[in-house]
Amino acid sequence: DKNMAALVKDRFGSTNQLKIIEEDITKFHVHSHFLPILEEKSHHKKKYAKVVSNLPFNVSTEVVKQILPMGDVFSVMVLMLQDETALRLANAAIQTPEYRPINVFVNFYSGKRVSL
């Protein structure tokens, strides 16, 4: 999201603790990009990155499947999703038609919270 990236750059660009990456996440290899950065900062006790992302509807499930298992890279993930997608991923009840394999995945890898 170009607008979000610009806002974050304006507000926090002067800090040396922030790296803004404005890329197509479906074509971006997260591990190969972040692990060298984290190794570079290995003198710090915490060497985890945080992700804040505004995901388009058409790639949200794919991206969730890609980044949720990356606890070795990310300590916190804040994903902005379309309302319906967030509710479908986080609130589907077991033994209902809405409960799908992606819900098992989300429940396993995250402490999910939906804020509308």
Beta strands, then each sheet from edge to edge (+ up, - down):
strand 1: 49-54
strand 2: 74-80
sheet 1: 1+ 2+
end
